[in-house]
């Protein structure tokens, strides 16, 4: 989320404020099983339609752990069995 804010032009002050508001968030560890969950749909996606490598890993982690992914990136909408919640801001 912070990376997305920075990519959208947020400065350091805005990033630090956003980070403070994310205290409730629990980071999920990347596990070996996540790599497999990420690799299979990525390998089966038609050329040009696959998510980026980073997005593939994020989607796999959320999907395998049954977590809702809060994002403003509509690319995640095409990932089967991934619950997303739109975030605009």
C-alpha positions in Angstrom: 0.0 0.0 0.0 2.8 2.4 0.8 4.5 1.6 -2.4 1.3 2.5 -4.3 1.1 5.8 -2.5 4.7 6.6 -3.3 4.2 5.6 -6.9 1.2 8.0 -6.9 3.4 10.9 -5.8 3.1 10.9 -2.0 6.0 12.5 -0.2 7.8 11.2 2.9 5.5 13.0 5.3 2.4 11.5 3.6 4.0 8.1 3.6 4.8 8.3 7.3 1.2 9.3 8.1 -0.1 6.5 6.1 2.3 4.1 7.8 1.0 5.2 11.2 -2.6 4.4 10.1 -1.6 0.9 9.1 -0.8 -0.2 12.7 -3.8 -2.6 12.5 -2.3 -4.5 9.5 -0.7 -7.8 10.2 2.1 -8.6 7.7 1.8 -12.0 6.1 5.0 -14.0 5.7 5.8 -15.4 2.2 5.9 -19.2 2.4 7.1 -21.8 -0.1 3.4 -22.8 -0.7 2.7 -19.3 -1.9 5.3 -19.6 -4.6 3.5 -22.6 -6.0 0.1 -20.9 -5.8 1.6 -18.0 -7.7 3.4 -20.0 -10.3 0.6 -22.1 -11.6 -1.8 -19.3 -12.8 1.1 -17.2 -14.0 2.3 -20.1 -16.1 -1.2 -20.7 -17.5 -2.0 -17.1 -18.4 -2.0 -16.1 -22.0 1.0 -13.9 -23.1 0.3 -10.3 -22.2 -2.5 -11.1 -19.7 -0.5 -12.3 -16.7 -0.1 -10.1 -13.6 3.3 -8.6 -12.9 5.5 -10.9 -10.9 5.0 -8.8 -7.7 1.2 -8.7 -8.2 1.2 -12.5 -8.8 2.9 -13.1 -5.5 0.7 -10.7 -3.5 -2.4 -12.3 -5.0 -1.2 -15.8 -4.3 -0.4 -15.0 -0.6 -3.9 -13.4 -0.1 -5.7 -16.2 -1.9 -3.9 -19.0 -0.1 -4.4 -17.4 3.3 -8.1 -16.5 2.6 -7.4 -12.8 3.1 -9.2 -9.9 1.4 -6.8 -7.8 -0.7 -7.5 -4.1 -0.4 -6.3 -2.4 -3.5 -7.1 0.2 -6.2 -5.5 -2.0 -8.9 -8.3 -3.5 -11.0 -5.9 -6.1 -12.4 -6.5 -8.2 -9.4 -10.2 -8.6 -10.4 -9.3 -11.3 -12.9 -7.6 -13.5 -10.3 -10.0 -16.4 -9.6 -10.9 -17.1 -5.9 -9.3 -13.8 -4.7 -11.5 -11.6 -2.7 -10.7 -7.9 -3.3 -12.0 -4.7 -1.8 -11.7 -1.5 -3.8 -9.6 1.3 -2.2 -9.6 4.7 -3.8 -7.7 7.5 -2.2 
